[in-house]
Amino acid sequence: MNQNTDFEKAKETFILGLNSLEKKDFQNAENYFRESLKYLPDRVSTLTNLSSALRQQNKFTEAHQSALQSIQLDPQNLEGWPSIYCIFNS
């Protein structure tokens, strides 16, 4: 698959994940974010939102791993740090 197609598929599934998050359909959001990561595995925003969807399902270990990965990729990721904090205080 070419890089442009990968980006478009990642973007499409990411947007579907965001829509699912807004609807509080956390399982579908998780599925869409995981699908998006197949195309762009190091996308910080996708990892951060995946962490949020996982946290809402009480999948704290997986949520922590996703948030940590997003922060390792971008330590300035301000959305990732609260995810780490919330997971440890759940």
C-alpha positions in Angstrom: 0.0 0.0 0.0 1.3 3.5 -0.7 1.9 6.1 1.9 -0.9 8.4 0.7 -3.4 5.6 0.8 -2.3 4.6 4.2 -2.7 8.2 5.5 -6.2 8.4 4.0 -7.3 5.1 5.5 -5.8 6.1 8.8 -7.6 9.5 8.7 -10.9 7.9 7.7 -10.9 5.4 10.6 -9.6 8.0 13.0 -12.6 10.2 12.3 -15.0 7.3 12.7 -13.3 6.6 16.1 -13.8 10.3 17.1 -17.5 10.1 16.1 -17.9 6.9 18.2 -16.2 8.6 21.2 -18.7 11.5 20.9 -21.6 9.0 20.9 -20.0 7.2 23.9 -19.7 4.0 21.8 -16.3 3.2 23.4 -16.0 -0.3 22.0 -16.4 0.9 18.4 -14.1 3.8 19.1 -11.5 1.4 20.3 -11.9 -0.7 17.1 -11.6 2.3 14.8 -8.5 3.7 16.5 -6.8 0.3 16.4 -7.7 0.0 12.7 -6.2 3.5 12.1 -3.0 2.5 13.9 -2.5 -0.4 11.5 -1.9 2.3 8.8 -0.1 4.9 11.0 1.2 3.1 14.1 3.0 6.1 15.6 0.2 8.6 15.3 0.1 10.4 18.7 -3.5 11.7 18.4 -4.8 8.2 17.6 -2.9 6.6 20.6 -4.2 9.3 22.9 -7.8 8.8 21.8 -7.4 5.0 22.0 -6.3 5.4 25.6 -9.4 7.4 26.3 -11.7 4.8 24.7 -9.9 2.0 26.7 -10.1 4.0 29.9 -13.9 4.4 29.5 -14.1 0.6 29.3 -12.0 0.1 32.4 -9.2 -1.4 30.4 -6.7 0.4 32.5 -3.6 -1.6 31.6 -4.1 -1.2 27.9 -5.1 2.5 28.3 -1.9 3.1 30.2 0.2 1.5 27.5 -1.4 3.5 24.8 -1.0 6.8 26.7 2.6 6.0 27.6 3.4 5.2 24.0 1.9 8.5 22.9 4.0 10.4 25.4 7.1 8.6 24.5 6.6 9.7 20.9 5.8 13.2 21.9 6.6 14.3 25.5 4.8 17.6 24.9 1.5 15.8 24.2 -0.6 17.6 26.8 -3.6 15.3 26.2 -1.5 12.2 27.0 -0.4 13.2 30.4 -3.9 13.5 32.0 -4.6 10.0 30.7 -1.6 8.6 32.6 -2.7 10.5 35.7 -6.3 9.3 35.5 -5.3 5.7 35.0 -3.1 5.7 38.1 -5.9 7.2 40.1 -8.7 5.0 39.0 
